[in-house]
Amino acid sequence: MDIWKYYDITHRHHQICNPTSDEKLRRLVELLQLSQGARVVDIACGKAEFLIRLAEAYGVNGTGVDISPFCIAEARERLASREPGADIEFVEMDGAGFEPKRPHSLELASCIGASWVFEGHDNTLRALIEMVSNEGWVVAGEPYWRREPTEEFLEASGDERESLGSHAGNAMAGQDLGLELVHTLVSSEDDWDSYEGLQWYATAEYARLNPDDPDLPELLERVGRQRTNYLRWGRETVGWAIYVFRRRAAR
């Protein structure tokens, strides 16, 4: 099954394609206090909810990058309906290949919930640092272990113990790279329940309306397995947070 079709189906009822809330995203936008017309990029922008809110609040000059054609199409539709005059460009590509016109020229660079693009949290922060100016914002969303994962969970999910760190480790990673940690927005179990539950709902609706889709057995098996893993282990084991950093001014 095409991976982007899979995510399009399972996330079609999500406004925000991460385990966070509308309130936390609103707070993030308010915290940033960007200048009007600030130049920004959001890597793996999904449906562009974050970028659109930045456009509404600050009139940013922004770029949204995502490899999914489904996400890019929906992002363009959402922008046209909510902020049609915004100076926002969407690019369908692997975010790891994105470079601003000049290094250190952006006021904000973000990659929220997609560190796989850069092969890990530390590499994501390094890549974003190269894009932002002195005192520019670096924003990343990343999971972490809330508690030590059981061998059962690791075997069922296919994850490795080393694939995630701790909440403190995610935060300190930025400071070790010369960033100032300004804030964290930590997801609650309710945020996780909403994020996961909407995937189950979307899959059930799709199955009901598309019983002849040849990808349906694979879709149902995968979502069912992930639902079981989440309910048995994941809800208490895996956390998620948005980490808000600022690049320190050069001395």
Buried (B, 14 or more C-beta within 10 A) or exposed (E): BEEBBBBBBBBBEBEBBBBBBEEBBEBBBEEBEBEEEBBBBBBBBBBBBBBBBBBEBBBBBBBBBBBBEBBBBBBBEBBEEBBEEBEBBBBBEEBBEBEBEEEBEBBBBBBBBBBEBBEBBBEBBBBBBBBBBEEBBBBBBBBBBBEEBEEEBBEBBEBEEEEBBEBEBBBEBBEEBEBBBBBEBBBBEEBBBBBBEBBBEBBEEBBEEEEEBEBBEEBBEBBEEBBEBBEBBBBEBBBBBBBBBBBEEEE
